[in-house]
Amino acid sequence: MFHVKTSVKPSPIHGLGLFADQNIKKGEIIYEPDPALDLLLTQDEFNQLPPTERSHISHYGYFDKKLKKWHLAHDDIRFCNHKKASNLTLKDGKLIAKKDIKKGEELTQDYNEFEELRGELK
């Protein structure tokens, strides 16, 4: 669930991206997963899906290191692109602003914080 206003727009990083629709202060909570709405699958459940569904989940979701489950969010967080020098960070399961973020700025996260199956991303 988002705690700030966002929108999805074309991204210079990759396809579509997630952008701030308001100014955000450093340390502000941006987002946290919603276990009541998000999809969580064990590796066995994931393996039983058709290849097209596995591809969709592995592209828009991720394998959660702590839960040891595949996670697919129900909302637009899937458009938050990877950037090594990101403006968001993961803390206690929540996305937090690492710095002040201006309205219109793309929201980015270093995927290496939470994901291990894609290897080290640049």
Secondary structure, DSSP 8 states (H G I E B T S, - for coil): -BSS-EEEEE-SSSSEEEEESS-B-TT-EEE---TTTSEEE-HHHHHTS-HHHHHHHHHHSEEETTTTEEEE-SSGGGG-EE-TT-SEEEETTEEEESS-B-TT-EEEE-GGGTB-TT----
